[in-house]
Amino acid sequence: MASLTDKCVLHTCYRVTDPERSVKFYEALGMEVRGRFPVRDEAINIFLGFPGHGDQLELTHNFGVHSYDHGSAYAHIAVRTPDIYAELDRLSEHGIEPEKPPFQVRECAALITFIRDPDGYRIELTERPS
């Protein structure tokens, strides 16, 4: 019998308007496509993850839908990086720029910044202090 300790978050899913543009963005972030699965003739699900980890992100594209409302509850997903400035330099080569320079929310806290994917979803890049 499974216990509560057997539970884990499997992945995050959100809807995208242009799956190839989104895949290109997440590959620039370092993720790799794990699989593409049609949902009848309605949609396609694309699973991605960072090397050495399981599927972490599911992108869903509903055919014929050209925009989505993010709502006011969605905030962001967070991605840890060992060197935030090197990561931003690498991402800038793909035309991906931060909303503002890296900052700390308080002394001794993680260094963070935010980028946006092609559909406007926010991704927090986090460099933990040594």
Helices and strands as residue ranges (DSSP letters): G 4-6, E 12-15, H 19-28, E 32-39, E 43-49, E 57-62, E 77-80, H 84-92, E 103-104, E 111-116, E 122-127
